[in-house]
């Protein structure tokens, strides 16, 4: 599998993912008629990632063909989005929310699950450039997804936007299936014998028709990695991955900052339909604001790739959170120009923050736990976004300025430095 195939698949999946959130928000707002119910739908599809992400990461780290697991997750995610749409106004809202919750369990496959495969495909020398290109797929998707959802909702109706998002996610499944298999790691009970047999073969060349030793012909070591790990092994891996994040000071700090930043983003996103209605003249137009942030994020990443800032990735993660506080603050003015400017400035923080976050993860992650660390980080970010959206939905219905003020304060909290004396403190 070539790197451009990987990037194309990642881009399609992430465009669908970025379109899915606004599309569900707009569909819930249009069909349910309530900002609180619409934000509850968005929160449900996001918050379950906290449960699904770590388990999915552990499974990806334990199978020989992670691409097949990724492809299955994409198909399940697309199917779940479709079922949520079918349930709106046809089933009790609690059932629809539960469906959205189950759908979100595989959501981290579209973000961390893809990125965790990058080092095996790019190699150490090409990893920095591949990482930059991978982060560009996020910012490009953040540009195209909301614009696609908003445009489809305005022209064809909000339900069509959900269908389009599900179709894009499903289209990426073949690219995920093509991810190359992982080399089997000798970790079974007969691994020492297998290694000795292979070493003996290397030292003593055999005749062309000689039979290979039984230990060499039967790869006991590869067998455990060909199937999904047992539940007990998954549990041990989950504990190891969580410890790897919490006990690594750089990983813990970057994770905390990114999660709180995502909470602020979720609060602002929950306000988008009302901002579109009250300031821009249409709820669907509000989704385009998210594309404004993505445009500037894409430009910022392109400039940083050519003219790097003299900041460490750790410092850039915090600086990005500070810049993101501009959008909700300017939205408080009620001016269309200030609103658009705020989202454009916010993107200048979002793009570099994501690239810096990936750099920290690649730098600090052990290879055997890389998949889980990426999916755990993605799930925590999605959960922070969901909690922010869930909190801001009812608050925005009561007072839009209050919700925007809370989003500004949360973004500033993410940027605040936290000095920890203990090594494991986040």
Secondary structure, 3 states (H helix, E strand, C coil): CCHHHHHHHHHHHHHHHHHHHHHHHHHHHHHHCCHHHHHHHHHHHHHCHHHHHHHHHHHHHHCCCHHHHHHHHHHHHHHHHHHHHHHCCCCCHHHHHHHHHHHHCCHHHHCHHHHCCHHHHHHHHHHHHHHHHHHHHHHHHHHHHHHHHHHHHHHHCHHHHHHHHHHHHHHCHHHHHCCCCCCCCCCCCCHHHHHHHHHHHHHCCCCCCCCCCHHHHCCHHHHHHHCCCCHHHHHHHHHHHHHHHHCCHHHHHHHHHHHHHHHHHHHHHHCHHHHHHHHHCCHHHHHHHHHHHHHHHHHHHHHHHHCCCCCCHHHHHHHHHHHHHHHHHHHCCCCHHHHHHHHHHHHHHHHHHHHHHHHHHHHHCCHHHHHHHHHHHHHHHHHHHHHHHHHHHHHHHHCHHHHHHHHHHHHHHHHCCCCCCCCCCC
